[in-house]
Amino acid sequence: MFKGILKEQTIQVGIGFVFIVVLLGTFILPEWMSNNFMYGLSRGLAVLGLMILWRTNLVSFGHALYYGFGAYAVAIAQKYLGVTDVFLRILIAIAAAGLLGFVLGFILRRYREIFFAMLSLAFSMVLYGLLAKAEFLGSTDGMSISPSTMFGFELGRFGLFYFIGFVVILSLIFAHAYLRSSLGHLTTAIMDNEIRVEYLGYSVEKAIHIKYVISACLAGGAGGLMAAALGQVDPDSMVLWSVSGELVFVTIMAGLGNILAPFVGAIFFEFIRTYAYEFAPQAWQMIIGGTLLAIIFFLPGGLWSLFQKINPFKKEKK
């Protein structure tokens, strides 16, 4: 599955992109820009998970469920187990979200279209309600996250940035290898005709279940990284329906043409939101919405379709 994957152009350009972003963020750009890059890379993991689902024609309006679950798993592990090691934090976030996705996947894999989307949103809002009422988890105030450590030493902001870049590169390699595998190729086949896939001897529900768990793991990892980067988790910023909406927003804006698109789109979204709020605090949401409408009208394939016109990926689908 992973044989020769590092030699493929998509991965080489993806690694180069992450290196440039991390280097710019740690040595050249001011801190606020560096934060936007860091948050964009982290959030891009969740968007990558949505993209994998979306290629099966399934849209989740409740992926903040796993994004927030991963973030809160990091906070709980610190509060009750004293976990501050960054490797343990990301593993806990991924494992917690993956386990939840595995359980709920038995239900969600039976549904399609709007039923899948709204049911995922319902589960997300259930978690939001529980977190908002749970006083031992900080209720609506949330919980603070102490700085991450590595091998017993405090990581610092730059160290965390490098670690996020490392996780993103691993995720790009895994996602690309998965989409190139036989199971990954079922993505478009399921979208085109589920009955024919069943006739070929594959279980559509099992294939969707696997994709759903992978998507949940990526979203949970994104939440864990964001929790470590922000130093705070709360229901409104991690689990509320608007967070799920932002993830869907970025997925549409970025496009589905390449595994690198979610990270380009997420970084672009962070800067659009920052500048819109800075120069038009009373109308920043309208600016973001107008940006999405402009992209839909003039770049229906998302931002990545613009890159395809000038880069060597024109014929690549993964």
N, C-alpha and C positions, 0 to 999 in steps of 0.2 A: 504493500500500500504506500509506503514512504520511500520506496526505492527510486533513486534518482530525482527526488522531488526538489532538492536544492539546486538542480541544474536547470529547472524550468524558469522561463523568463518572468512569469507572474511572481514567483517567490523571490527571485533576485531583485526585481524592481520594488516589491513590497518591503524587503529588508532594507534596501537603500532608502526608501521613503521614510521608514521608521527611524533609521539612523540620522537622517537629515533633520527630522522633526525634533528628535531628542537633543541633538547637538545645538540646533538653533535655540531651543528652549532653555538649555543649561549654560550656554556661553555667550550668546549674542543678544537675544531679545530681552526686553524688560520683564519683570516678574509677572505682571498681569497677562501678558501674551504667553509666557511660559505656562501659566496656569491653564489658559485656554487650550493649549496644545495637550497638556496632561489630561485634562478633563475630556477632551475630544477623543484621545486614544482610548481612554477607559470606557467612555460611553459607546465608542465604536464597536466594542466587543458585543454589547447587547444588540446593536443594530445588525451586526454580522449574524447573530443567532436568528433574528427576525428575517433576514434575507434568505437564510437556508430554508426556513418555513415557507416564506413567500413564494419561493420557486416551486413549491408543491401546491400553489394557489390557496394557501391558508394564511389568513391575516389575523394576528393576535392583537386585540385591543387591551389586553391585560398583562403584558409582559413585565410591567413594573412589579408584578407579583414575585418574580424570580430575582429581579434587580434589587428590590427591597429586602427579599428574604436572604440573599447573599450578604447584603450590607448589615442587616441585623444579626446574622450569624457571627460575623466578625465582632460586633459589639458585645454580644452575649458571651462569646468565647473569651473576650478580654475581661469582662466584668466577673464572670464566675469561675474561669479557669486561668486567668492571668496570661492569656496568649497575646503576645505582641510580635512574635516572629513573623515576618512578611510572607515567608513560604507557607507557614501553617495557616496564616490568615486566608490566603488565596485558595488553598486546598479546602479549608473549611467552608468557604463561601461557595465554591464549585460543588462540593459534595452535598451540602445542604440543599442547594437549589436543584441539583440533579436528582436527588432522592425525592423531593417534592414533585418535580416534573415527571418522574417515573410513576409515582402513585396517581397523580391527576391525569396522566397520559392515557390510562385505561378508560377514562371517561371521555376525554376530549377527542381521542382518535376516532370515535364513532360519528363525529359531527363534521359538517362542512359549511363553507360560506359564512353567512351572517350568524348562524347558530354557534359555530366555532368561535367567532370573534366576540360575540356577546357573552358566551359562557366563560371565556377566558377573562373578560372584564369583570364578570360577577365574582369569580374566585379572587381576583385582585382586590376588589372592594371589601370582600369579607376579611382579608388580611388587614386591610387599612383600618377597618372598624375595630378589629381585635387589638391592633397596636395602639390606636388612639385611646383605647379604654384601659390598657394594661399599665397600671402605675409602676409595677416593678421594672418595666421597660422604658420608663420616662414619659409615658402617655404622649400627648401632643408635643411636649418639649424635646422628646427624643433622648439620645444618649451620646456622650462625648467619646471620642476615640483617641487614645494616646498615640504618640508617634511610633511608627513601626521600627522594629529592630531586625538586624541580620547578624547571626552568630554572636548575639549578645551585645552588639553595638548599635546605637541609634542610627537609623538610616539617613535621616535628613531629607529635605525636599528633593535635592538633585538625585540622591541615591534612589529614592522612590520613583522618580521619573525614569531612571534607567531600568529599574525593575519592571515598571509598566511597559516600557518598550520591549523588554525581553519577553514578557507574557504575550504581548500583541504579536510578536514574530512567531512564537510557538503556535498561537491560535491561527495565524495565517497559514502556516505549514499544515496544521491538522485539517483545517477547513478545506484547503485546496486538495489535499490527499483524499479526503472523504468524498468531495464532489467528483473526483476523478475515478473513484471506485465504482464497482458495479452497483452497490447500494445507492451511492450518490447519483448515478445516472438514472435511477428510478424516479428522481425528482420530477423531471419534465414529463416522463412517461405517465406518472400518476396524474399530473395536471391535465394531460391530453385525454387520457382514457383509462379510468380505473379498472373497468371490466376486462380490458385486454391484458392489463398487468396481472390480474387474477388468473386469467386463462394461461398465462405464461408460467404459472406456478408460484408467483410471489404473493405474499400477504400484504395488501395495501395498508391495513391497519397496523401491522407490525412495523412496516417501513416508516409510516407516519409517526408511530410511537418513538422510534429511534431518533428521528429528526427532531421531534419535540423535546426529548431529553437532552440532545446535543444543544438545541437552542436555549433550553433552560440553564444548562451548565454555563454557557457563554454569558447569558444575562446575569447569572449569579456571580460569576467572576468579575463582570463589569461593576456590579454593585459593591463587591468586596474591595475592589481597587478605588472606587469613588469614596467609599467610607474612609479608607486609609488616607486618601488625598485631602478630603475635606475636614477630617477630624471630628465629624459629627454625623449622626443619623437621626432622622425623624420621619414620621409617617408622610407628611406633606411633600417632602423633597425626594422621597424614595419609593413610595407605594401609591400615591394618589393617582387617580385616573389621568390627570394631566401629564404625568411622567410617562405613562404608556403612550399617550398621544404624541409626546415629543419624539419617542422612539419610532413610532410609525411615520411621523413627519419627516424625520431624518432619512428613514428608509426610502420613502417616496422621492425625496429631494436628491438623495445620492444615486439611486438607480440600482438595478440588479445585475449590471453587466460584468462585474468583477469583484472578487473578494476584498480588494483594496478600497472599493467605493464606499463602504460604510464608514471607514476611518476618515476619508477625505470629506464626506458629507458631515460627519460629526464635528470635525474641526471647523468646517465652514459655518455650521450652525452656531457653534460657540461664539465665533467672532461676530456673526450677524446679530445675535442676541445682545452681546456686550455693547456693540456700537449703537444698536437701536435703542437700548435702555439708556445709554449715555446721552444721546443727542435728542431723543424723543421719549422721555419717560412716560408720558401720557398716551403714547400711541405706538409703543414698541411691539405690541402684539399684532397690530394692524400691519406694521412693516414686515414682520416675519411672515404673516399670512400672505401679504402681497408678493413677497419673494417666492413663496411656494407656488402661487398661482402663475407667476411669470415663468418659473421653471417648467411647470406642467404644460403651459401653452407653447413655449419656445424650445424646451428641451424635454420632450415627453419621455425620453429614456433616462432622465435624471442627469446630474452633473457629470457622471461618468461618460455619457454619450458625447459630451464636449471633449473629454480627454481622448476618446477613441478617434476623434478626427485628427488629432495631432500626434498620437503616440503609436507604438508598434503593436498595440493590443487589439486592433480593429476586428480581428476575426476570432479573438478569444472570448469564450463564454464563461469561463470560470475565474 
